[in-house]
Amino acid sequence: MKAGYFVVIVLLLTPIISVAEPICHIEDVNYIDLPNLIEKADAIVILRVERNLYDPIMMVTFYSTRECYIYQTLKGDIPKGSRIKVRLYNLEGRFPDPYARFSKHLIFLVKKADENEPTDYRMLTLCGAQTLLKPSGHEKMPKGDTIEEQVKNLIKDAIDYQTKEHQKRMKFLNSMIGQSGNSEQSSGSDSLEAAGFTEEVLTRAFEIGCALVVVRVSSVRGEKYKSNTIFYYYQTHVLRSIMDGDFITKDLNDSLELYAGASYGEALTPGSVYALFIIQKAQYYWAIRDAAIKVDSAKSRLVADLSKMAAQVYEETSIFEFRKSVAADSMLPDLPEELLLKCDKFRRNPDRRAEFAKAIAKSDLGSQLDQSRPFSSVHIYEKPKVILSRSQALSLLGEPTLKSGRNYLWYCGRDSSIDQPAEWVGVLSLIFDSDANVNELRYLLQEEWKWRKG
C-alpha cells in the first residue's frame, strides 16, 4: 500500500513539473531597447515590496502577488503614495526570489488582459522590466526631463549601488580565506565600512530616529533583571553630535547613560572615545551596536569622513523630507462628538491616558487587525478608516512623549482594566507614511522598565 501511495503522489506532481519548466522561458529571453520597453509599459513605477500574498499558482507561472507601496509613478496613472496589489514576475527562474520584503524596485507594468486576473496590473515579462534599486532616496522623482532620462538615471544609480555592495561582499569573502583582495592601503571609508558604517546602515539608523554622536565612555555598570540576566549601561559624555536625529540639542549636551543590552558589557572601554548611534526610547539606548568605531578624538580625520558620509546619506532619506516638511494647519475631519471628547481628555490627562487611548484606537482613527487571513501567524493591521495628517493628529492628541523617526509615541501609564502584571504600561503608537499622513494608529502594552530613564 505504501508503494501505491508513492506512485499516486508522483503521478500527481509530474504534470505540474512538466508545465512549470518551460513557462520560465516566456518572453524572458527577449531583449528590446529601452524606448520600446517604455512604450510597451502601461505604467512605470518605483515601488517597495511590503508583503507577499498567497498565490497558489506562483510555481507554475513565476508570477507572485505582492502588496507594494508606490514611491513614484514615472508613467501611467497609479497614484504616488498608494498601496496596490500587483503581480510581479521572477525573470531569474524559481530561485532566488528577487522581491524580498522592503526591497525597492523599478518596475514596468501592463494592465490586466481580462477580468479573471487577480490584480489590475502585472509586470512585463521582458528583460529589463525589473531593476533592484538602492535602499533610499526614492521620495523624490528621479532627475531627467523625459521618462527615458529618468529611467537611465535610476539604472545608473542601481549599477553604482550594486557594484559597491558586490565589492564589499567580495572583500568579506576574501578576508575569510586570508586574502586581502586589495593591495592598496585602507582608506578612511574602508575603515568606516569595516566598522559597520555602510550607506544601508546609516540610512536605516536615520530612518528610525537615531542620532550619530561621538562620546567619551566614563564607566560601565551591570543591573540584574529577570532570571538573573545582567543588562549593561554605559555612562557617557557627548563630545560631538554628527546627526541629531530625534534628540533635542540640550539632550546631547548632557552626560547620557546608554542601555546596551546583555551582550555588550565589554564592547566599549571606559576612557575611550567612540562614534556610535544612540536612540531615545524613554531611556537612552546604544543603537545598532555592531556599527561603532573607536576614534582618537571628536576632531579626528575619521570623524570628519564619517560626518561627510552621514550628511550625504541623510539628505537622501525619507525622514529628511519628513522633518523638513512643515506640519501645516488644517481643518479636522468630521468626527463624532464622543470621539472628540475622548481625544480632548487624552490630551489633558497625561497621567491617566490608557482608557482614552484604547477608545481612540478602537475608533475609525485606529488601525484594526486584518481579518482576511484569520489563521496567519503574522498580524497585519489595516490603515485607519479616517486618515489624519500630522498636524491634525497633533491637534487632537497633543505633543508625543517620544518621537522615533515616523513613529510618535504617547506614554499612557498603567492600564487598570487589563489583567496584566504591574510592570506593564499602555502606549499609544502612531506611524506616519512618507506623505506625513497617519498609516497606523494602535494601542500597545510595553514593559514599564523601558520607560524609566537610565
C-alpha positions in Angstrom: 0.0 0.0 0.0 2.8 2.4 0.8 4.3 1.9 -2.6 1.0 2.6 -4.2 0.6 5.8 -2.4 4.1 6.8 -3.6 3.2 6.2 -7.2 0.0 8.3 -6.9 2.0 11.2 -5.5 4.5 11.1 -8.3 1.7 11.0 -10.9 0.0 14.0 -9.3 3.2 16.0 -9.2 4.5 15.2 -12.7 2.1 17.3 -14.7 2.8 20.3 -12.5 6.5 20.0 -13.1 6.2 19.5 -16.8 4.0 22.6 -17.1 6.2 24.8 -14.9 9.5 24.1 -16.5 9.0 25.7 -20.0 7.0 28.7 -18.7 10.2 30.0 -17.2 11.1 31.0 -20.8 8.0 33.0 -21.8 9.5 36.1 -23.4 12.2 36.4 -20.8 14.9 35.9 -23.4 13.6 38.8 -25.4 15.8 41.8 -25.3 14.4 45.1 -26.5 15.8 48.6 -26.3 14.7 51.0 -23.6 12.4 53.2 -25.7 10.4 50.1 -26.8 10.3 48.8 -23.3 8.9 52.2 -22.1 6.4 52.2 -24.9 5.1 48.7 -24.1 4.5 49.5 -20.4 1.2 50.9 -19.3 2.8 52.1 -16.1 6.4 52.5 -14.8 6.8 52.8 -11.0 9.3 52.9 -8.2 7.8 50.6 -5.5 8.6 49.0 -2.2 7.6 45.3 -1.6 5.6 45.2 1.6 4.3 41.7 1.8 3.8 38.5 -0.2 0.2 37.4 -0.7 -0.6 33.8 -1.0 -0.5 32.7 -4.7 -1.2 29.0 -5.3 0.0 29.1 -8.9 3.2 31.0 -8.3 5.4 28.0 -9.0 3.6 27.4 -12.3 3.7 30.9 -13.8 6.6 32.5 -11.9 4.2 35.4 -11.1 3.6 36.2 -7.5 1.1 38.6 -6.0 2.6 41.3 -3.7 1.3 44.2 -1.8 3.5 47.2 -2.7 3.9 50.8 -1.8 4.3 53.2 -4.7 7.1 55.8 -4.2 6.9 57.4 -7.7 5.0 56.9 -10.9 7.1 57.7 -14.0 4.4 56.7 -16.4 0.7 55.9 -16.0 -2.0 56.8 -13.5 -1.1 54.7 -10.4 -1.3 57.3 -7.6 2.0 58.1 -5.8 1.9 57.1 -2.1 -0.7 54.4 -2.7 -0.6 50.7 -1.8 -1.6 48.3 -4.5 -1.6 44.6 -5.2 0.4 43.7 -8.2 1.7 40.5 -9.9 5.5 40.5 -10.2 7.4 38.2 -12.4 10.6 36.3 -11.5 12.7 36.7 -14.6 15.5 34.7 -13.0 13.5 31.5 -12.5 12.5 29.9 -9.3 15.4 31.0 -7.0 16.4 33.3 -5.6 13.2 35.3 -5.1 14.2 38.9 -6.1 11.4 40.5 -4.3 12.5 40.5 -0.6 10.3 42.4 1.8 11.0 46.1 1.9 13.2 45.9 -1.3 12.8 48.7 -3.7 12.4 48.2 -7.5 11.9 50.0 -10.8 9.0 48.0 -12.4 7.5 48.1 -15.9 3.8 47.1 -15.7 0.9 46.3 -18.0 -2.8 46.4 -17.2 -4.6 43.1 -16.8 -5.7 41.4 -20.0 -9.0 40.1 -18.7 -11.3 40.2 -15.7 -10.0 36.9 -14.3 -6.6 38.3 -13.4 -6.4 38.9 -9.7 -4.7 42.3 -9.9 -5.2 45.4 -12.1 -1.5 45.4 -13.1 1.2 42.7 -13.7 4.8 43.1 -14.6 6.0 42.8 -18.2 7.9 39.5 -18.8 10.7 41.2 -20.7 14.3 41.6 -19.6 14.8 45.0 -18.1 11.3 45.2 -16.7 12.6 44.9 -13.1 15.6 46.6 -11.6 16.6 46.3 -7.9 17.3 49.9 -6.6 19.3 51.3 -3.8 17.5 51.3 -0.4 17.0 55.0 0.0 16.4 58.3 -1.9 13.1 57.5 -3.7 10.9 60.1 -2.0 11.8 62.5 -4.9 11.3 61.9 -8.6 14.5 60.9 -10.3 16.3 63.5 -12.3 15.5 63.8 -16.0 13.2 65.8 -18.4 11.9 62.6 -20.1 10.8 59.2 -18.8 13.8 57.7 -20.6 16.3 60.0 -18.9 14.7 59.3 -15.5 14.9 55.5 -16.1 18.5 55.8 -17.2 19.5 57.8 -14.1 17.8 55.2 -11.9 19.7 52.4 -13.6 23.0 54.2 -13.2 22.4 54.7 -9.5 21.4 51.0 -9.2 24.6 49.9 -11.0 26.7 52.1 -8.7 25.0 50.7 -5.6 25.1 47.1 -6.6 28.8 47.4 -7.7 29.7 48.7 -4.2 27.7 46.0 -2.5 29.4 43.3 -4.6 32.8 44.7 -3.8 32.0 44.7 -0.1 30.8 41.0 -0.3 34.0 40.0 -2.2 36.2 41.8 0.3 34.5 40.0 3.2 34.7 36.6 1.5 38.4 37.2 0.7 39.1 38.0 4.3 37.5 34.7 5.3 40.1 32.8 3.3 43.0 35.0 4.3 43.3 37.1 1.1 43.1 40.9 1.2 41.5 41.2 -2.2 43.0 44.7 -2.4 46.7 45.6 -2.1 46.0 49.3 -1.5 46.2 50.8 1.9 42.8 51.0 3.6 41.2 54.4 3.4 39.0 56.1 5.9 35.9 55.0 4.1 37.2 51.4 4.2 37.7 51.7 8.0 34.2 53.1 8.4 32.6 50.3 6.3 34.6 47.7 8.2 33.2 49.2 11.4 29.6 48.8 10.1 29.0 52.4 8.8 27.7 51.5 5.4 25.2 53.5 3.4 22.5 51.0 4.2 23.2 51.0 7.9 23.3 54.8 8.0 20.0 55.0 6.1 18.3 52.6 8.5 19.6 54.4 11.6 18.4 57.8 10.4 15.0 56.5 9.3 14.2 55.2 12.8 15.3 58.4 14.5 18.9 57.6 15.7 21.4 60.3 16.5 25.0 59.7 15.4 27.4 61.0 18.1 30.9 61.0 19.3 31.1 60.0 23.0 33.7 59.5 25.7 32.9 56.5 27.9 33.2 57.2 31.6 32.1 53.9 33.2 30.0 50.7 32.7 27.6 49.1 35.2 25.5 46.0 35.2 22.0 45.6 36.6 20.3 42.2 37.2 16.9 41.7 35.7 14.6 38.6 35.4 16.3 35.2 35.5 19.4 36.9 36.8 20.2 38.3 33.4 22.6 41.3 33.6 21.8 44.3 31.5 24.7 46.8 30.9 24.7 50.6 31.0 27.4 52.9 29.8 27.9 56.3 31.3 29.0 58.6 28.5 29.6 62.3 27.7 28.7 63.5 24.3 31.7 65.3 22.7 30.0 66.0 19.3 26.7 65.4 17.6 27.2 64.4 13.9 23.5 64.0 13.3 20.9 64.9 16.0 18.1 62.5 14.9 15.1 62.9 17.1 17.1 64.3 20.0 16.8 67.9 21.1 20.0 69.8 21.4 20.0 70.0 25.2 19.9 66.2 25.5 23.1 66.0 23.5 24.9 68.5 25.7 24.5 66.3 28.8 26.0 63.1 30.1 23.9 60.1 29.0 23.6 56.7 30.4 23.2 54.3 27.5 21.4 51.0 27.8 23.5 48.3 26.0 21.6 45.1 26.5 23.0 41.8 27.9 25.8 41.0 25.5 27.8 44.2 25.2 29.2 44.7 28.7 32.8 44.6 27.4 32.3 46.2 24.0 33.3 49.8 25.0 36.4 50.7 27.1 36.0 53.4 29.8 38.2 56.4 29.0 38.0 55.8 25.2 36.2 57.8 22.5 33.7 56.3 20.1 31.5 57.2 17.2 28.2 55.4 17.6 24.4 55.6 17.2 22.0 56.3 20.0 18.2 56.4 20.2 15.7 57.6 22.7 13.0 55.2 23.8 12.1 56.7 27.2 15.6 55.7 28.3 18.6 56.2 26.1 19.8 53.2 24.0 23.1 52.5 22.3 21.6 51.6 19.0 22.8 49.4 16.1 25.6 48.2 18.3 27.5 46.4 15.6 28.2 49.9 14.0 30.7 51.6 16.3 34.3 52.8 15.9 37.0 53.9 18.3 38.4 57.3 17.3 41.3 59.4 18.6 39.1 62.5 19.2 35.9 64.2 18.1 38.0 66.2 15.6 39.8 63.3 14.0 40.0 62.7 10.3 37.9 59.6 10.7 35.1 61.6 12.3 35.3 64.2 9.5 34.9 61.4 6.9 32.0 59.9 8.8 30.3 63.4 9.1 30.6 63.9 5.3 29.3 60.4 4.6 26.4 60.8 7.1 25.4 64.2 5.6 25.2 62.8 2.1 23.2 59.8 3.1 20.8 61.7 5.4 19.8 64.2 2.6 18.6 61.2 0.5 16.5 59.7 3.2 12.7 59.9 3.5 13.0 61.1 7.2 14.9 64.1 6.0 11.9 65.1 3.8 9.5 64.3 6.6 11.3 66.5 9.1 11.8 69.3 6.6 8.1 69.5 5.7 6.1 71.9 7.9 3.0 70.4 9.5 0.5 72.9 8.1 -2.6 73.8 10.0 -5.7 72.1 8.6 -9.3 71.5 9.5 -10.2 68.4 11.4 -12.2 65.8 9.7 -15.9 65.3 10.6 -15.7 63.1 13.8 -18.3 62.1 16.3 -18.6 64.4 19.3 -17.9 61.5 21.7 -14.6 60.7 19.9 -13.5 64.4 20.0 -14.3 64.3 23.8 -12.1 61.2 24.2 -9.2 62.9 22.3 -9.6 66.1 24.5 -9.5 64.0 27.7 -6.5 62.1 26.4 -4.6 65.3 25.6 -5.5 66.9 29.0 -4.8 63.9 31.3 -1.2 62.8 30.5 -1.0 60.7 33.7 -4.1 58.5 33.0 -4.5 58.2 29.3 -4.9 54.4 28.9 -8.8 54.4 28.9 -9.0 57.2 26.3 -6.1 55.7 24.2 -7.9 52.4 23.9 -11.1 54.1 22.8 -9.3 56.1 20.2 -7.5 53.0 18.9 -10.8 51.2 18.5 -12.5 54.1 16.6 -12.2 54.9 12.9 -8.9 56.7 13.7 -7.3 53.4 14.7 -5.8 50.5 12.8 -7.8 47.3 13.0 -6.5 43.8 12.6 -6.8 42.5 9.0 -9.3 39.6 9.2 -8.7 38.3 5.6 -6.1 35.8 6.9 -7.5 34.6 10.3 -5.1 31.7 10.6 -1.9 33.6 9.8 0.8 33.8 12.5 1.6 37.3 11.2 -0.7 40.1 12.3 -1.3 42.7 9.7 -3.1 45.9 10.6 -5.2 47.9 8.1 -4.9 51.6 7.6 -7.4 53.7 9.7 -10.7 54.4 8.0 -10.2 58.1 8.8 -6.7 59.3 7.8 -5.3 62.2 9.8 -2.5 64.4 8.7 0.4 65.0 11.1 -1.0 68.4 12.1 -4.4 67.0 12.6 -3.1 64.2 14.8 -1.0 66.6 16.9 -4.0 68.9 17.2 -6.2 66.0 18.6 -3.6 64.2 20.7 -1.0 66.8 21.7 2.7 66.5 21.5 4.0 62.9 21.8 6.1 61.7 24.7 8.7 60.4 22.2 9.5 60.7 18.5 11.3 57.8 16.8 11.6 58.6 13.1 8.0 58.5 11.8 6.8 56.7 14.9 5.3 59.0 17.6 4.6 57.5 21.0 2.4 58.7 23.9 3.0 57.2 27.3 -0.4 56.3 28.8 0.6 54.9 32.2 -0.8 51.8 34.0 -3.9 50.1 32.4 -6.1 49.0 35.3 -8.7 47.4 33.0 -6.4 44.7 31.7 -5.2 41.7 33.8 -1.5 42.3 33.3 1.4 42.4 35.7 2.0 45.8 37.3 5.2 46.3 35.3 3.3 46.7 32.0 2.0 50.1 30.8 -0.1 51.4 27.9 1.4 53.2 24.9 -0.4 54.9 22.0 1.7 54.4 18.9 1.2 56.4 15.7 3.2 55.8 12.5 3.2 58.2 9.6 3.7 57.4 5.9 6.1 59.3 3.6 3.4 62.0 3.0 3.2 62.6 6.7 -0.3 61.1 7.0 -1.2 58.5 9.6 -0.6 55.0 8.3 -1.1 53.1 11.6 -2.5 54.0 15.0 -2.5 51.3 17.7 -2.7 50.9 21.5 0.1 48.8 22.8 1.3 47.3 26.1 5.0 47.7 26.9 7.2 46.8 29.9 7.3 49.7 32.3 11.1 49.5 32.9 11.7 50.5 29.3 10.2 53.9 30.1 12.5 54.6 33.0 15.4 56.9 32.4 18.8 55.3 33.0 
